[in-house]
Amino acid sequence: MYDASQLATAMLTLVFAGALFVTGQSFIEQRVQHDVLYATSHLLRPL
């Protein structure tokens, strides 16, 4: 019984870590796109 509980906890930890990784990756990609758009629209204005 203890082994099943330990396995369930390990699986839940892996699922949680995977969800955090996917969420963090998408946040970083979205942030990079936003920064590029900001840089091109504000820093590279036509003179």
Number of C-alpha atoms within 10 A of each C-alpha: 5 7 8 9 10 11 11 12 12 12 12 12 12 12 12 11 12 12 12 11 12 11 11 12 12 11 12 12 11 11 12 12 12 11 12 11 12 12 12 10 11 10 9 9 8 6 3
